[in-house]
Amino acid sequence: MKSIACVAICFLLALCGCAPKESPDAVREHAADATAEMKRDAKAVAQGVREGWARDNSVDLNSASKEQLETLPGVTPKMAETIVSHRPYANPSELVDRHILSKSAYDKIADRLKAKH
């Protein structure tokens, strides 16, 4: 019985030592390909999260409270007050046309804004 166990152990050790070796260059290339694939996947996930966030958390300029408007990135209490006082809006881009928000500030939150009539 002992000899069968010894033979089995020796056989397993021999199999472990016979694994094919990859060259360091092949390993680096494989790692670079895997990293590039993960980067593409991460970008796709981030884009999906942004789209989902924008879709689920849009703010109606004509009915949102001052507090809801302040949850938008970069919108200060004063800006939110000005947005409320200049209602109604036919289109969210009127925030730029009426000089309530700068174009750059508007661009950061445009995907989260709507103006229902």
Secondary structure in CASP SS format (residue, H / E / C, confidence):
PFRMAT SS
TARGET T0000
AUTHOR 0000-0000-0000
METHOD secondary structure of the structure
MODEL  1
M C 1.00
K H 1.00
S H 1.00
I H 1.00
A H 1.00
C H 1.00
V H 1.00
A H 1.00
I H 1.00
C H 1.00
F H 1.00
L H 1.00
L H 1.00
A H 1.00
L H 1.00
C H 1.00
G H 1.00
C C 1.00
A C 1.00
P C 1.00
K C 1.00
E C 1.00
S C 1.00
P H 1.00
D H 1.00
A H 1.00
V H 1.00
R H 1.00
E H 1.00
H H 1.00
A H 1.00
A H 1.00
D H 1.00
A H 1.00
T H 1.00
A H 1.00
E H 1.00
M H 1.00
K H 1.00
R H 1.00
D H 1.00
A H 1.00
K H 1.00
A H 1.00
V H 1.00
A H 1.00
Q H 1.00
G H 1.00
V H 1.00
R H 1.00
E H 1.00
G H 1.00
W H 1.00
A H 1.00
R H 1.00
D H 1.00
N C 1.00
S C 1.00
V E 1.00
D E 1.00
L C 1.00
N C 1.00
S C 1.00
A C 1.00
S C 1.00
K H 1.00
E H 1.00
Q H 1.00
L H 1.00
E H 1.00
T C 1.00
L C 1.00
P C 1.00
G C 1.00
V C 1.00
T C 1.00
P H 1.00
K H 1.00
M H 1.00
A H 1.00
E H 1.00
T H 1.00
I H 1.00
V H 1.00
S H 1.00
H C 1.00
R C 1.00
P C 1.00
Y C 1.00
A C 1.00
N C 1.00
P C 1.00
S C 1.00
E H 1.00
L H 1.00
V H 1.00
D H 1.00
R C 1.00
H C 1.00
I C 1.00
L C 1.00
S C 1.00
K H 1.00
S H 1.00
A H 1.00
Y H 1.00
D H 1.00
K H 1.00
I H 1.00
A H 1.00
D H 1.00
R H 1.00
L E 1.00
K E 1.00
A C 1.00
K C 1.00
H C 1.00
END
